[in-house]
Amino acid sequence: MGVSREMNLERDPEEYVEENTEQLSYVITHSNDRFVRGLCLAALVKYGSDADVDQVKQELNQFEKQES
């Protein structure tokens, strides 16, 4: 019985972030759990591209404007 892709603890974090940038961004902008948002943001900043980080900043700014 093999280990599933999601359960592979040796998975490259850059690859994970690249494949899941949209999901990480969604969690950062919509989750009510500050800890989970912080983990997703840390992964995106550490292993994502500058463009990914800029996109999340823009989404957060738009969200903040909507809430005001």
Protein Blocks (a to p, Z undefined) as FASTA:
>chain_A
ZZdfklmmkbcfklmmmmmmmmmmmmmmmpcblklmmmmmmmmmmmmcfklmmmmmmmmm
mmmmmmZZ
